[in-house]
């Protein structure tokens, strides 16, 4: 069972159950100090160094239909100065709110192309974490500017452009998908000038 943690640093109880192994073994390994419980149903080796984004990997394991977005995605892309206290997660419009006590979760409901376009997979602690790309994240910041603040959106746009992580074509494409083209146009023109 410990061999499972060599391929990915985090292990879910359901992964063990899917292999027809008894999940009580996880409790015994934790008691013996050979595994540590990172979160509900999530385990890691005690000697395994974990990154600062471990909470994102944990959420990706526990909410497989979600996509890391907004402030959490900005942090992954190195845009802006925001250090979110919660994991911002895009979930389908009609899905129930995930029950996750820790880490703190901030769900954002999206549908259609706004939820399915611009997703890239980032490996965090051996877990493939779905995250919106930089251009989609910036467009989302403008769409949800009333939740996070227009200053955050402007800072993300400026940083993304200066660090050459986004192009005008990408920003325009995702602005159309998020239906914020008219909102973003003056800011795009000022950044490109």
N, C-alpha and C positions, 0 to 999 in steps of 0.2 A: 504494500500500500504506500509506503514511503517513496517508492519508485515513481508514483504518480506526481509527487511534488518536485521531481527533478525536471520534468518537462515544462511545467508551469509552477510558478512560486506559490500560487493560491490554489486551493483545492476545495471544491464544494462537496457537501454531504451527498447530494444527488448524483454526483459523478461516481462516487463510491458505490452507491446503490445501483446505478446503471450497469456496473460491472459484476453485479450479483454478489458483492462483498457485504458482510454485515457492518452496518454503520456504527454499531456499538464499539467496534474496533477504534474508531476515531476518538471516542471518549477515553478509551484505555491509553491510546498514544498521547493524548493531552495530559492525562494523569501521570504517565511515565516521563513527561517532559520531552518527548520526541516530536510532538506537534504543539502548536499554540493556536488558540482560537482567536482569530482576528475579528470576526463578527458572527452574527447568527448564521450558522450553516457554512461558514467560510473558515478555512484552516490554512496554516503556513508552517514551514519548518522554523524552529526557534533561532537557528543560525542564519536564516535567510535575511539578507539586508533588503529592506523595503524602501521604495522611493517615496518622495513627498506626495505623489499622486496615488497612493495606495487606495484612498477612499474612492477614486474613480474606477479603479479596477474592481473593487468590491461591489460597487453599484452595477457595473457592467455584468458581473456574474449573477447578481440578485434580480436585476430588471433587464432581461435580455432584449426586450422590444424598445428600450429607451436609447436615446442618443445624447451624448454630452453636448451641452449648448451654452450659449451666452457667456456669463462670467467665467465658468469653469473651462469652456473652450478657449476663451481669451488667454487664460493662464497657461494652457497647454501650448498654444501658439506663440507665447511670449509677447503678447500685445497688451499694452496698457499697464497700469500699476495696481489693478484690482487684485485683492487677495480674498476670494469669496469664503465665507464661513459655512456655506452650504454647497452641495453638489447640484448644479443646475442641470436638469434632465428633461429633454423633449420626449413626450409620450403621445401616443395616438389620442385623438380627440375623445373617443368614446370608451377608452380603457379605464378601469378603476385606478384610483390613486394608489401607488405601491405603498405597502405598510413597511417602512424601514425606519427603525428608531435611530440607528447610528450607522453611518454618518448621516447628518441632517440633510434632507432632500428637499429641493425646490422644484417641483414639477411644472413644466410649461406645456400646455396642450397645443399640438399642431396637427395638421391634416394635409392630405394630398402631397403635392410636390414640395411643400414647405417642410414636410417631415422626411421625404425620401431622397431629395436632391442634395448633393454636396457632402455626402457622408464619406469619411475616410477612416480606415482602421489604424489605430495607434497601439503599439505593444507597450503595456505598462505592467511591470512585474510579471511578465510571462502571460498576460491576459490580453486578448485582442479587444480593445475598447473602441466602440464606434463614436466618432467625434465629427462634428461639422467642420469642414475646412475653413480656412481663414476668411475667405471672401463671403461665404455663407454666414459665418458668425458675425461679421461686421454688418451685413444686411439685417440679420436678426436683431442686432443691437439697435438699429434704427427702428425696426418694427416694434420692439418692446421698450422703446425709449421712455415711456411713462413708468415702467417698472424699475428700470436700472438707471435712468437719467441720460439726458442728451449729451452731457459732458463725457460720459463713458463711451458712448458711440463715437463721438468726435475724436477722442483720444485713440480709440481702436483704429479708426480710419486713418488718422495721421501716422500712427506707428506702422500699420500694415503697408501703407504706401511708401514710407521712408525706408522700411526694411525690405522692400521689394517682395513682399509675400503675396501681394494681390495685384491684379491688373484691372484696368478700367472695364474691359470686356467682362471679366468675371463678376466684378461688383455690379455692373449693369444687369447681367443675367440674373443674379440672385435678388437684386432689387425688384426686378419684374416678377419673380416668383413670389416674393414676400409682399408684393403690391405697395412698395414704398419708393418707387422711382421718382415721383414728384418731390417727396421729402428729401431724398438723397441728392438729387440733381445739383442744387446750389453748392453743396458741400463737396461733391465730386469735382465740380468745375474749379472751386477754389484750391483744392489740393493739387489738381493737375496743372494749374497755372504756374 
